Amino acid sequence: MSKKRIILTVVIFLFLITSLRISWLYLHAKPETPLVQEGVLDLREWDGITEKPLSLDGEWAFYPNELIESTKDQGSVVYTLVPSKWTNLEEMESTYGYGTYHVTILLDHEQGETYGIRINSISSSSKLFVNGELVGQSGEPDKESKRYRPLNNPYTAYVETDGVHELELMIQVANFHHPHNGGITTSITFGEEDALNSEINLVENITIFACVIYLLHAFYGFILFFVGNRDRRLFFFSIVLICIVIGTLIGERFIYEWLSFTYEWRYNIVYVAGIVGGYSLLQCIRDLLPTIINKNVVRIYELICILALLLVGSLPITVNFHLEYFYLAYPLSRHCCSLVRCLKRS
């Protein structure tokens, strides 16, 4: 098979995969749902809550530079869009800081009795209170950076209404680590227990299925490498697939519920997977590159990858956050340039 045909096959494959992904997002797009307005979400006349969970997007009440548990302790309040960074507010000049988000959810008496709140990601620590009671947390928010404990695990909390059909959600957030994300920057999901669990399980099962397919192909590649003619492209292709599995599990964040990572290594493992995956992908296509690039540029890139791995393992996470482009975006840009050169050469 000619190199032109190989490249064309790869492009067609990527196009099909992308088309399937876009079709999946279109078919499973959430219907229009009520939005939070001035800190209140009224679901009393919305029957969709019994069928499918919704995102608590909209205009939340926010108490900057305060960590409170109930509206009885409230101080000065402003309104901010969720999800978004709190640096959009004049009161929060930096992504570093702390504050409390508040929303009131009004429910119908004929709706369910047990509800769930799914928090997928909040940098870098959070506590969830419902009607003044602590129901879930990740890390330990605090006003002092020395006392707070960073952790960004996904978690789901369940509450029973017990005849009360007004839920007061207070989410304490503190971040003294992540320089880019401050506040609630991803949607929070709310719904009846069964509907919420069904959606979480569906996403988890699809993710596991995709990862198993990737791992089977990686295992098959290793077998062909060790049993066959020792073509190193098979070996590195399998490494690329393993890195894709790691990236998929991290992207959907289920791996953080299955395995225990420190705050630092939950990010460092992303950087390591990106660097190793980028290096392995280059080894898969290096034979298609012009000779001068193959000999000189590839060697320089290999040294850069080694340097990047040493930096990830030795630098504190607060510094690694600032080097994310170097760890992740740089390998991608290099491969795009290499692919363009391959096309020109062909």
N, C-alpha and C positions, 0 to 999 in steps of 0.2 A: 504493500500500500504506500503511495507517495505521501510526502510530507504535507502537500497541499490538502490531500484528502483527509489526512489525520486531523489537521487543524480545522477543516470544515466540519468534520464529525464532532469534534469537541465543542465548536461554536453552536452547532445544532442541538447537542445534548444540553448545554447550558441554557439555550433558549427554551427548550421544552421544560426543563426543571423550573425556570423562572415563570413560565406561563402557568404551570400547575400551581405554583405558590400563589400567584396573583389570583387565579381562579378560586383557590381555597379561601383566600382572604375575602373575596367578593361574595362567595356563597355563604360564608359564616359571619358576615358583617352583622354587628348588633343593630337591631332596629332602633328607631328614634326613641329616646327615653327622657323622662323629666330631668331637668338640671337643677342643681342647687342654686338658690337665689337668696342672697343676703343671709347665708348661713342656715337656710331652711330647705329641706327637700320634702315636698308634699306628695305622698304616694297613696293617699286615701281613695282617689278615684282612678288609679291606674292598675288595671288587672294583670298587666304583664309581669308583675313581681312574682306571681305564682308559677310562671312558666320558665322564666329565664332571669339570671342575675343581671344587674346593671352596674355601670361604673358611676361612682359618686363624684362626677365631674361638675364643675361649676364654681360658684362664688362662695367660698368658705369664710367663716369668721377666723381671724388670726390674732393672737396675742403675742406681739413681738417681745422678746427678751423676758418671757415669763413661762414658767412651767406650772400649770394648774391642772387640777383633777376634775373640777366641776364648775358650772357657771356661777356657783356661790362665791368662788374665789376670783372671779373675773376682774380684770383691770381694763386698761385702754385697749380698744379693739379696732382693727382695720379689716377690710375685706380683700381677699386675694383669690385669684383663679387657681384651681387645682385640676390637673397637675401643672405646676410651673415652679420655677426657682423663686425663692423668697427675695432674691436680690432685685426683683422687679419693684419692691416696696422701698420707699424712702427710709423707713425705719430700719431696714436690714441692708447695710452697706457692703457686707461681705457674705460669701457662702458659709463662712465660719460663724457659728452662733447658736442660738436656741430660741424656741418659741412653741406655742401651743395652737393647734388647729381645732376648730369646733364646728360641728354641723348637727342640726336637729332634724331627725327623720320622723315624719308623721305617717302612721300606718292606719289602715282600716281595721275595724273590729272583726270583719269577716275574713281577713287574711290570716296567714300562718302564725304559729306560736313560737317557732324557733327559727332564728335568722343567723346567717354567718357573714363575717366581714373578712375579706381576703386582702392582706397587705403583701404585695409582692416584693417591693423594694423601697426603702427609705434610708437615705444616707444621713448620718452613719449610725444612728441609734433611735429607737422609738418606743413609746409605751402607749397602749390603747386602753382608754377608760370608756365604759358604757354606763350611763346613769351613775357616775361616780365610783364604779367598781372596776378595778384593774382586771382585764380579761386576756391580755396578751402583750408581749413585748419582745424586742430584739435589741440586745445591748442594754446599756444603762444610761439614759439621758441625765445630764446634770448641768448646772450653770457653770461649773468649774471644769476646765479641760483635764485637770489632773484627776478628778473624781469620776468623770464619765467613762463608760466602757463602750468602745465602738463595736458594732456587730450589725450586719445587714442581711439577716436571714428572712426568707418569706415565712409568714405564719397566718393561720386562720383561727379566728375566735368565734365562738358560738354563744348566742344569748337567747334566753327565753323571755318572752314578753310578760308572762304571768298576768295577763289582763291589762298591762300598761302598753299603750300603743303610741308612745312618744319616746324615742330613743335619743339620748344626748351622747354624741360621740366626741370625745376629747382625745387628741393625739399629740402627745409631747414629742418633740423632735429636737435633737441636739447633734451638731456636726462640727468637729474640730479636726477632721482628717481630710475629707475629700475637697479638693480645691475647686471642683467644677460643679458639683451638685449640692445645693443647700435647700432644704425643705422637701415637700412631697412632689416629686418630679415624675411619678408614674401613677396611673389611675388605681384607685381602691375599689374593689368589687364588693357589692352587697346583694344579698338575695336570700330566699328561703333555703333552709339547710339542704334539702334534697336536690334542688336545682343547682345550688352552688357546688355541691359535691360532684354532681354529674358532670358539670363543665370542667372542674379541676381534674377529674379522673379521665375525661376524654382527651384533654391536652396531654396529660401524663402518659396515657397509653399510646397515643400517636407518636410522642417523642421517643418512648421506649422502642416502639416498632421500627422507627427510622434508624435509631442507633444500632439496633440488632442487625438490620440490613447492612449498615456500614461496617460493623464489626465482622460479619460473615465474609464480606468482600476483602476486608483487611486480612483475616485469617487465611483465606484462599490465596491471597497474594503472597503471604509468608510461606505457605506450603509450596507454591510454585517456585519461589526463590530458593528455598533450601533443598528441594527435591529436584528441581529442573536445572537450568543452565546458569544459575546464579546471576541473572540479570538484575543489577542493582536498582533499576527503575521500578521493578516490582516491589522491592523492599521499601523504597522511599514512598511509593504510592500507598502502601499499607500504612506507613507512618502518617501520611497526610490524612487518610481516612480516620485514624485514631484521633488526630488533632481535631478533625471535624466533629467527632463524637463528643469530645471534651467541650468544644465550643457550643454544641447544641445543648448539652446538659446544663452548661453554665448560663446560656442565653435564656433557657426556660426556667432556670434556678432550682430545678428539682434536686440537683446534686447536693445543694446545701441542706436539704431536709434529710437526705440519706446519709451523708458523711459529715463529719465535724472538721471544719477548717478554722484556723485563726483568721482574724480580720485581714491581716497582711497577705496570707497565702491564698485567700479566696480571689484576690486580684492578681497576685503573682503567677498563679497557675494559668490565668488567661494570657499573660504576657509570654510565659514559657511556651504554651501551646501555639501562640501566634508566631513566635520566632522559629521554633522547631518545624512547624508546619510550612512556613515560608521557605526555610532552607531545604526541606524535603521536596517541596514542589519544584524548586529550582533544579534539584538533582534529577527530577523526572524529565525536564525539558532541556537540560543543558546541551544535549547532543544536537539539538535543533538550532543552537545559537552559532553565530559566526565564530571562527576559530579564535580571533583576537579577543573577543568578549569571553569566550569559554575559558581561556587561559588566564587573563588578567582580571577582568571585572568579577568573575565568579570567585576568584581567590580573595579579592578585597571584600566581597560580600560575606564570605565564610568567616573572615576575621571580624567583621562587624557583628555577625551573629554570635560569635564567641564572646565578644565584648559585651553585647547586650545581655547575654545569660549571666555573665559575671556581675553586671550592674544590678540585675533583678535580684540576685541572691545576696548582694552585699548592701545595697542602699535601703534606707527606710522607705516605707510605703508612701509617705508624704512627698518624697522626692520622685519615686517611680510614677506617681500620678502625673507629674509634669512631663515625664518622658514617654507617655502613652503613644504619641505619634511616632516616636523613634522605634518603639517596640512593635507596633501593630500596623500603622499606616505606611511606614517606609517600606517594609517587605512587599506590601500590596502594590505600591507604586513601582517598585523595581520589577515585579512580575509583569505588570501591564506594559512597561517599556520593553521587556524581553519578548513578550508576545508580539508586539508591533514589529520588532526587528525580525522575528521569525516569519511573519507574514510578508515583510518586504523581501526577505531572502528567498522565500518560496516563489 
